[in-house]
Amino acid sequence: MAKQDVHVFVSYARANKDLASRFLRRFREQTEASKRFRYVFWQDGSILVGEDWQKAIQNALDNSDLGLLLISPAFLGSQYITEEELPRFVGGRAKPVIPVMLQPIDTELHDLKGLEDRQIFSLDRPTFQDPKAFADCKGARRDEFALELFRRVEARLAKAPPDQRGRSR
């Protein structure tokens, strides 16, 4: 069976670039071994020198199947994310979204910018007092975070109708 392509738009705050890279490295290790899907990630590092960056971002948003939103206080405070990226993933004709808690946020006190009704992924275990953001995890827990997210994304893609699941290539 041929793998289905899933084009993933990765959105994160510039202030979180290093942490986002560490998360994405672990998450990509999981997705590269998927039996059913071939994940094609796009992030702003894909913009070529001299390229119209705003046009490149809009094109990537247009061609994405889902958004991987790396949530942090800086993400929620970003005017560009709020005005240009989030509208594609919240509201009436929103594309599927996978919100991930990169850094801890307070869901009661922070403005979630339309993500209030979305399940935001964080690692939860019976031994934890509260679910953990990726930044709260250390060592092997970060690998566990990426693996559990991979399992949840695969389950969500498997349940989605074919036209919302990715493109066959």
N, C-alpha and C positions, 0 to 999 in steps of 0.2 A: 504494500500500500504506500502510495506517495505521501510524503508529509505535506501538510498544508502550511503555507506561509502565513505568519501573523506579524503584521507590521506594527511595531510598538513605538509610540512617541514617548520619550522619556522627558519629564518635566521636573526640574529641581531649581532651587535658588542658587545663584552664583556663589553666595556665601557658604554653601554646603558642598562645593565642588569636590573637595577631597573625600569627604564622608560618602557622598553619592558615588564616587568612583569605587570606593572600597565595597560598598553594597553591590553595585552593578557587576563587579568582577565575580563575586560569589554567586549572584543570581544567574549570570550568564553561564557559569559552569554547570548549573542545574539545567538550564533550558537547552544547552547544546546537546544534552543526552536524551532529549524528549523523543519518544517513539512516534508521536502523532503530529507534532508541529515543528516547523522551522521558524524560530523567532528571529525577526529582523529588527534590530534596535536602531532608533535614530535619536541622536542627542546633538546639542549645539556644537559639539566638537567635530561633527561631520561637515560643518560649513567650511568651504574652501576659502583660502585667502583671496580677497578681492571680490568674493561673491556677495550679492545683495542679501544680507543676513535675514532681514525681515521677510523677504520673498522666500528664502530657503525654509524658514520656519513655517510659514503659511502653507507651502507646498508639502512639507512633511506632515503637518496637521491634516491636510486634505487627504493624503494617501495613507494615513494610519488607520489601523483596525481598532486599536485601543490605546488608551493613555495610561502610562505608568507614572503616577504622580507621587513624588517623594516629598511627603509633607513634613514641614518644620515651621517654627515661627517665622523664619525668613521667607519661606515659600508663601505663607499666608499673607505676609506683609509686602510681597512683591507686586508693584503696580503693573508691570508688564505681564506677569503670569495671570493676574486678576483680569486684566482687560483683553489680552490677546489669546491666551492659551485655555484658561478655565472655561470660557464660554463654549468651547467645543465639546466639553465633557460634562457640563451640567446644564439643566434646562430641558426644554421641549424635545429637540432633535439631537440629543447628546449621544456621542459615541460611547461605547463601553469604556469603563474606567476601572483601574486597579489603584486605589489610594493606599499608600504604604507609609506608616509612621517612621520616618527617618530619624527624627528627633522628637522628644516628648513635647506634646502640646496639651493644653487644657481645653477639652471639648466644650466645657461650660463657659469659659472666659474668652477664648479666642474666637474671632470671626472666621468661620469655616468656609466662607465664600461660596456657598451653594452645595457644599459636601456634607451638610448636616445629616442628610438621609442616607448617606452611603456608608457601608461598612468599611472602616479603615483598618487595614491589616496591621496587627502588632502581634508579637509572640506571646502566647498565653499558655501557661502550664499550671497544674494544680499547686505546685510548690511556690509559685509567684504570688506575692501580695497583689500586684497589679500587672496587667500586660506590659510588655517591654517594647520600646522603640528599638530600631536597629542600633542607635548610638548607645543605648543602655546595655547592649550585649557585648561580651568580650570573648575572644578566642573561639572555641568550638561552638559557643552559643550563636555567633554570627553565621556560621555554616548552617546551624539548625534553623535559624531565622530564614535564610535563603531557601532551604529545602522545604520548609513548611509553606512558605509563600508559593513556591513552585507547585506544590501539590494542590493548593487552592486555585491557582490560576489554571492549571490543567483541568481541574474539575469544572471550573466555570466555562472554559472553552468547550469542553465536551458537552455541556448542557445547552450551549448557545446554538441557535439556528445556524445552518451553514453560511448564510449571507452575513452573519455577525461574528463569524468565527475565524476568519482569515481567508486567504485566497489560495487556491490550489495552483501549484506551479509544476 
